[in-house]
Amino acid sequence: MIRLNAPAVAIVMATMISGAAHAADAAPEIKTPEVSVKEARGWYVRGDVGYAVKSNHHTPDIRAYDPTSGDYSSSDFDSSRFDSNDFSGDLGVGYQFNDLIRADITGDLFGGDFDGRFASALPCAGGAAGTGCSTKGSSSFRAGSLMLNGYVDLGTVAGFTPYLGAGVGATRVNWNSVDATSACADGAIGCSGAGSSGVRYPGQSDWRMTYALMAGVSYDISANMKVDLGYRYSHVAGGDMFGYSSADEAAGANGTMGRDGGIARHEIRLGLRITTW
């Protein structure tokens, strides 16, 4: 039979507890560094260049004036061709509200060229009654947009942040004068060898409703700099294109003769954002 000596057991236990306490005191203290997470909030500036991979233009229409009756008649161009300039650019300033939401105001610039042809059953200015008139002309436009845009950032992985966005604003479209050539066209009577003549229709300018839809991805190239690659679809409403020639106005015409049907652009855009936080 094993007999336990109570005093001896007490001494052993006290020795073990004392050794453990000394070991705990000798163990090195492990310090964890404080981690500070900087909240994404503050102002930023941005600049972008865009390349239009496709542009759509609705067929412009003509409001012809009949000096005999004083009436107007509307019709589409018989043929038309728009060539939007491939490149566009913008500058803007924005605010990052949190990791998900940001908004900015941007100013955009772009332009394009136009060639078209239209025919009228009415005679050219100074033409014989009963003849028609065929006109072909060319012009160009420049446009500047002021847009308010909002974005949702969908989370950042390895520095990449995909996003979706939408914008609304107004575009000032400035058309240059249309330099055209008008030629007599046979109608109820023949033209009898009538020649062609040059005519100028004064360009018009107006503000137009504009909206845009965006999607893309940004990449953090440094703590305060992001490069942005994205797609943007924008649509500019139709508006005034050119007025009546001086001869038409002398005959009593007034108002707008030509209206374009609007401009839609599909662009690939590359930009840079510089943040302040």
Sequence and secondary structure as in RCSB ss.txt:
>XXXX:A:sequence
MIRLNAPAVAIVMATMISGAAHAADAAPEIKTPEVSVKEARGWYVRGDVGYAVKSNHHTPDIRAYDPTSGDYSSS
DFDSSRFDSNDFSGDLGVGYQFNDLIRADITGDLFGGDFDGRFASALPCAGGAAGTGCSTKGSSSFRAGSLMLNG
YVDLGTVAGFTPYLGAGVGATRVNWNSVDATSACADGAIGCSGAGSSGVRYPGQSDWRMTYALMAGVSYDISANM
KVDLGYRYSHVAGGDMFGYSSADEAAGANGTMGRDGGIARHEIRLGLRITTW
>XXXX:A:secstr
     HHHHHHHHHHHHHHHHHHHHHS              EEEEEEEEEEEEEEEE   EEEEEETTTTEEEEE
E SEEEEEE SEEEEEEEEEE SSSEEEEEEEEEEEEEEEEEEEESS  TT  TT EEEEEEEEEEEEEEEEEEE
EEE   BTTEEEEEEEEEEEEEEEE  EEEEEEEE SSS  TT  EEEEEE B EEEEEEEEEEEEEEEEEETTE
EEEEEEEEEEE  EEEEE  HHHHHTT  SEEEEE  EEEEEEEEEEEEE  
